[in-house]
Amino acid sequence: MNTNKDVLLIDEEINLYELFLALWNRKVLIISLTLIAAVISVTYSLSIENTYRSQVLLVQSDSKTGGLASSLGGLSGLAGIAGITLPTSSGSGRKQEAIAVLNSHQFLESFIIRHDLLVSIMAGTAWNKDNNKLVINPKIYDEVNNKWITNSKKPSKPSLQEAVRNLRALLGVATDKKNGYLTIYVDSFSPHVSKQWVDWLVQDINAYMRNDEVTKSERSLIYLNKQLNKTSISEIKNVLSQLIKSETQTIMLSESSSEYMFKTIDKAIVPELKLGPRRSIICIVGTLIGFFLSLMIALLHVYFRPTMQTA
């Protein structure tokens, strides 16, 4: 007695016509499973909130960020004679340092604290267009009483380390190797939040690098003034005076520029178009997966059920 499995295999080759008929006889199963997959895909795609990306295009500022070495030039030799070693950091080195700072845990942690972003990062789940605010998950944070919800699985208040990890997943820093331009972007449920955070990041990294340069120059001034008071050699005094003048100029330039490290080429805007999700792609892929799974189930039904009946 031939089974369906025997009919489909002729000389160890698949009889495509019989296979088609076998699948056709199970078209209700295939169509049903495919429709179920399509419904699940549509439901899932609609449950995903829109995300928006705002970005800013930056270029390294023309501010003197090289310290003494960039401003003294020919005095480096005299400074060496005086026993003073000048810094050799280049503009590109300062830029790489700024990018490293921007990605550092310490900077991002301070960024979260400074702008009070812990609730937005850890409990924000959607964007309310009517009031232009992030929707806070009430299961995570109680906005009425301003407290975190306690459960048995984790502490009531998220840690800053966890917040930094989540923030890193939302932001990105990319450098154009051809022209050196820097792009900073932030993804968020709210287009307005995305734009605001990008602006804050640019302001904060400029302020951080400016304050760092001023602090270094102030320390140098203290040291140079001490050395000036100690020496009686006129040549060394001349070198020290030039160094003091240079450091003073560095402080003045730093404090007078809001775009100390990076200058904005293309400002961040509130995006009108969403970044994701691509719901049509999700629906198509989900439906195709359901269709192929239904074919596999139908084939298993064809090959194994007759054998079980014969047994």
N, C-alpha and C positions, 0 to 999 in steps of 0.2 A: 504493500500500500504506500503510494507516494504521498509525502507530506508537502506542505507549502515550501519547506526548506529544500526538499529534493527538486521541486519544480524550478525554483529560482537558480539552482546550480546545475548547469549542463556542461560536462567536460571541464569542471572546475572553473567555469566562467559564469559571471552573473547574467541571467536572462533579464535584460533591462525592461522588456515589455511586461513580463510577469511581475517584476519588482514594482513597476508603475501601477499595475492593477492592484497589487497587494496594498500599496500605500493609498491608492484611490479608495479602496474599500474601508480604509481607516481615516478618510478625510474629515469626518466629524471630530475625531480625536485630535488630529493635527490642527484643524481650524480653531477648535476650542482652546487648546493650549496656547496657540499663537495669540488669540484674542486676550487671553488672561495675561500673557506677557506684555501685550500692548497696553492694557489697562494699568498694570503695575508700573510700567515705564512712564506713562503719562502722569499717573498719580505722584510718582516719585519726583519727576521733573518739576511739577507744579509746587511741590513741597519745599523745593530749594529756593532760598531767598536770592534776589539779585545782588550782585557785587559790582562795585564801581571802582575804577582806578583813576587817580589823579597823579600827575607827575610833573616834575620841574627839570628844566635843562640848565646846567650850570657850567661855568668855566672858571678856572683858577684865577683869582683876583690878581691885579697888578701890584697889590700892596707888597711892601718889602718884607718878605717872610723869611729871608735867609739870614737874618740877624746880622752880626758884625761882619761876617765874611762877605756878605753880598754888598755891604755898604762901604767898606773900607778899602777894598781892592788892594792898592799898592802898599797900604800900611801893614799888611800881614807880615812882611819881613821884619819891620821895625818892632811889631808886637812880639815876634819870636825872640828878638834880641832882648826885649824887656822881660822875657820869661812868661809871656802870656800867650796861650793857645787859643786861636779863634775858632768858632764853630764852623763846620763845613757843610751844613745841611743845605741842600739845593731846593729850588722851588718844587721840583717833582717829588723830592723826598718828603716835603711838607704835605704835599697833596696826598701821597700814599699814607702818611701818618693820619691825616684827617679822615680818610676813608676807613682806616683801621679803627679809629676812635668811634666813628659813626656806627660801626658794626659791633663794637665792644659791649660786653654785658654791663660794665659800670656806667657807660654813657646812656644806654637804653633804660637801665634801672632808674637813673636820675631823671630821664625824660618822662617816664611814667609817673614818678612822684611829683615832679615839678608841675605837670599839667593835669594831675589827678585823673589818670586814665585807667586805673585798675578795674573799676566797674565796667567801663565801656569795653575793655579788652576781654575780660573774663565772663561777662554776663550779657553782652550785646548779642542779639539774635536776629534782628531785622531793623528796617527803617520805616518809621511812620511819616508818610508824606504830608499828612495834614498838619502836624505840629513840627515837622522837620527835626525829629529827635530819634535817637536810637531806641529800639524796643528792648527793654531789659527783661531777661527771663526771671519771672517771679519765683521760680524754683531754686534759683541761685542767689538772687539778691532781692531784699525787700526794700523798695524805694520809699515806702511810706515811713518805715521806722529806721531807714538807713542802716541796715545790718545784713550780714551775710547769713544765708540759710544753712543751718547745721544738719548734717546727715551722718549716718554711720560709716560711710565709705571714705570720706575725706574731711579734713578740717573745715571749719566754717569759712574762714577767709583764705583765699588763694595766696600762695607765696609769690614774692616778686620774681623769683627764678622761673616759676611757671608762667607768669605774665610776660617776662622777657622772651621766653620761647614762643609764646603765641604771637607776640608783636613781631618777632623776626619772620614768622610765617606770613605776615601781612605786608611787610615792606621789602623793598629791594633797592640795591645800588648797582648801577652798571656803568662801566667806563668805555667810551668809544676809543679804540686803540689808534685810529687814524688821526683824529683831531684832538683827542684828550678831553672831550666834553664828558661831563658827568650827569647821569640821570638818576634821580631819586623818585621812587613811586611808592604809593600806599594803596592797598586794596581794603575796601570797607563796604559794609551794607549801605552806608549813607554816602552819597557823593560829596556832601558838604563836610562830613567828618574826614573823608579821604583828603580833600583839599586842605583843610585846616591842619591836619597832622603833617602833611608835607611842608607847609609853611613853617610850622614850629620846628621841624627837623633842620631846615636850612638856617633858621635864626639861631638855633641852639648850637649847631656845629660851628657856625661863624663866631658866636660868642665864646665857645669853649676854646677854640684855637687862638682867638684874640687875647683872652685872659691868660692863656698859657704863655703866649709870647710876652705879654706885659710882665708876668711874674718872673720869667727868665731874665728879662731886661732889668727889672728892679733888683734882683739878686746880683746881677752883674755890676750894677751901679754901686751897690754897697761894697762889693769887693774892690772895684776900681778906685773908689774914693779912699778906701783904706790904704791901697797901694800908693796912691798919689800923696797921701800924708806921710808915708814912710820914706819915700825917696827924695833925694836932693839933686839928682842928676837931671839936668835940663832936658836932654833928649828923651829920657824915659817919661818925664813929666809931660812933654809934648805929645808923646804917643798915648799916654793915659788920658790926657785931655780930649784928644780926638776920639778915643774909645767912649769916653763919657758922653761926648756930644752925639755920637752915633746911637748910643743906647737911649739917650733922651729923645732923639728923633724917632726911634722905633716905637717908644711908648706913645708919643704924640700921634704918629700915624695910625697906630693900632686903635687908640681910643676915639679917633675921629672918623673911623670907617665902620659902618654897620655890616658891610659885606667884606669883611676882612680876608677870609679864606676863599670863598666862592662868590662869584658875581652871577646874578641870574640873567640868563639869555632868553628863556621862555618860561614865563611864570606858570605856576599851577593854576588850573581852572576847575570849576565844578563840572564834572562830566555829565553830559546828558544821556549818553549811550552806556548801557551796562557792559561790564566785562564778561559776565557769565551769569547763570549757566546757559549753555547752548541747548535749550530744551528740545529742539527739533532733532539734534544729533542723538541726544539721550533716548528719545522715543524710537527713532529708527534703529539704533543699535540694540536697544532692549527688545524690540519686536523681532528683529532678525535672530537674536540669540534664542528667543522663545520658539521661533519657527524651526531652527535647526535642532533644538532640543526635542521638539515634538516629533521631528523626523527620526531622531535616534530612538525615541521611545517606541514609535511605530515599528521601526525595524527590529528592535528587540522583541516586540510583541509578535512579529511575523516569524522570527527565527526560533524563538524559545517556546512559545505557547504550543505549537503543534507537537514538539518533542515531548512536552509534559503530558499532552493528551494521549499520545501514543503509549507513553510509559504507563 
